[in-house]
Amino acid sequence: MPPLSPRVVVLGGGTAGWMAACLFASAWPQARVTVIEAPEIGIVGVGEGSTPQLRALFARLGIAEADWMPAADATYKTGIRFDGWSTRAGYTSYFHPFASAIDLHTAGAFHAHALARRTGLDVAARPDRFFLNTRLAEAQRAPVAPDNFPFEVGYGYHFDAHKVGAVLRNHALAHGVAHVAARVDMVDVNSSGEVAALVLGDGARVTADTFVDASGFRSVIAQGALGVRFVPFASNLFCDRAVTLPTPREAGAPINAHTTATALSSGWAWAIPLTSRTGNGYVYASDYLSADAAETELRRHLRLLDADVSARHLALKVGRVEHAWHANCLAIGLAQGFIEPLEATALHLTQTMVERFIDAYEKGQGTPARRDAFNAEIARRFEGVRDYIVAHYRLNSRGDTDFWRCNAANDHLSDDLKAIMTAWFTGRDVAAEVTRRDLAGFYSALSWEVLFAGYGTFPDDARLRPAPAPTNTAAIDRLLDGCLLNFGDHAAALART
């Protein structure tokens, strides 16, 4: 098969746009890839964290950590600590780790302990005890092991969204991607319902075979010109606003290797450690809290009530377009959809979408059957991620505000989420249910069980029966504590990067 050489135009820069340009240039070296972005339009940059998939992207592009991490103020991310989502004694905080190969030796014990406890036995089932990345986070160690360590360690990153976008832009430009700094005044749609050209502010027309809409929440091509329907998630994800407030990092202060997500009155606050600052923000529901009250609550949470630090307010459009690939347009990033940044999935979804599009295009070059299959897959992936986020709210036990009470009572749940919850609470095999419903590609059974167990959704302690035999948690402690000796201080590792 001859190399593909389509003309691809990406409308919008930012992390999503430049990521797409890099992937297209890498997959199709003969293609003509152009990014058009208006200099005066900034990027949202709400999320400053990633899943481990971003590591695979940089490896694919041949960009070393030593080259991009310092340029983007990046730090390592072993997972996410959730504080205050549950009020159950002993479970007010838990850690969701990224998976590592060593988990193959401990996850079975965690699964067995969780099953035993939810069926009435008094055994240790808090997930923090069972996984290496949790130990790394607690000890502020970098997840970078020496070459002789026999297990692959999974990790993501924290970074400055603007700066990582610049890293990707520079890589794209070095690999033949063209950059046009201009405003698009009109999208010319032909009689067949396809994009014929983007008309720039000076009247110039830019044509292409494929147009990629990375124009953010404006969704200039997909929703604006082509009229692709937007499917809101408001019935089961209530948060629709955010306020951000960065704080400087004190010189010499330790740097966490994890994101922190703290439940507040009407949403949750993130803390994302960078080498230069800490990114802070509050994702909240405007039906329950005003913008001024949200900013005040975030400032109080950060002990910055009287500080002269300006805050930034954002409106979030939560949901997805009905068809990510419509006619000759692929919508990505915020133009395609947004699920609040609780699990830092935005870039993961964009990367997966572009990679799947490239594969589908190569196999069918835009045939309706390929488009339909692609759109169905992407929609299901978005909704699979949504369900996992919804579960965080639905399982809460706070009950201290209307926001949390309404979330706990929310019955606008998918059949998949209902089935997983039913399996957990009836003592059935969650892994079998995840497999039966083909959900592991979104979140693994282990991730679901960590969430349920982390919240302490077990029978009351008074109802538990003594375990018939000793458990093996001491052996797991010895294994993981021994592994921990191979990992160095997080801040020191970053200084060497």
Disulfide bonds with the S-S distance in Angstrom:
none
